[in-house]
Amino acid sequence: MRVTFLVPGNFPPTTGAIVYDNRLAGALRDLGHETTIIPIAGQHPLPDDAARASAAAVLAEHSGGDALIIIDGFCLYAFDGLGAGLGRAIGLVHHPISGEPNLPDAERTVFAAAEARLIPSLRRVLVPSADVAARIATLHACVDVLAPGMPDVGRSAGSGGPSCHLIAVGSLIPRKGHDVVLRALAGLPDLDWRLTLIGDGGIDPVHATTLYALAESLGIAARVTFAGSCGGDEMENFWRSADIFVSGSDHEGYGMAVAEAVRRGIPLAVTTGAAATDVIPATCSAVVPPRDYVQLTKALRRLVFSTPLRRALSDAAWDAGRALPTWQDQANRFVDLATSD
């Protein structure tokens, strides 16, 4: 089988959606399928003229071939108005943009209208969680859940030092709730902790700047490292040395970083918006409502203070992580879904 992925060209390679696309493509390649990834130029998810032109050109070039076309949901909006050419394509909708919290009403209306036109025109829609499936169930009769796979990794060792090392993973955009994490940790001046915040600051530079300033104003800048966009060995080192994974996210379609933390046996201190409901095991998690940094402070105090508690939650996370699917599992499921009627 030949599979062509169409992805937003302006998204950094460490963005969750792009990681999903690349890892699924790689797993399919390992199964012997021919995969190609084509970036759609321009701005996404709210497309500009360059994005629309790129989408039209790529679809015209590839819609007549024998390759299965997969359109990443974050660049799907650039295909609005292209009609019948979408009938052979499968949409990979990480989450509908119209459901983003704090989205201006005018933009929400534009995205919702585009989704109502685009999603029904696709041959099939794949989503990462049952939560997302429920959100678009009225728009498409054929919606299947294809959760992200997990890498085959060992258990994180933790920092091994007196200072508790927390990591937060996600682009520096408002929805990720990094401000909530910073405010929560500011309430623990008496405990020995340090935070590494891993995420691209170039998507929303204004918000990134407010986060840097917030850390300074809270008096915790010396304890916080903004590591930027990381991958490869650098990211692996952060995972290995993490004692706690923390997230203040308002909303995620799935929560790949949360799932990977569980897979590695890292205790969680997260909001209910940090991942789909079936991704956060209660046995290894301290879970609070979105935006509630006071409750997150209380949860973190227990975890940072108590090494035995962290060890117990780590054991529970490691056990829960064994049940998460691998990318090979999900590539096989993808083939079954893509070849079914």
ABEGO torsion letter per residue (X at the ends): XBBBBBBBAABBAABAAAAAAAAAAAAAAAAGBBBBBBBBBEBOABBBAAAAAAAAAAAAAAAABABBBBBBAAAAAAABGAEAAAAABBBBBABBAAABBGBBAAAAAAAAAAAAAAAAABABBBBABAAAAAAAAAABABBBBBBBBBBBBBBBAEAGBABBBBBBBEBBBAAAGAAAAAAAAAABAABBBBBBBBEBAAABAAAAAAAAAAAAAAGAAAABBBAEBBBEAAAAAAAAABABBBBABABBAAGAAAAAAAAAGBBBBBBAAABBAAABBAAABBBBBBGBAAAAAAAAAAAAABAAAAAAAAAAAAAAAAABBBAAAAAAAAAAAAABX
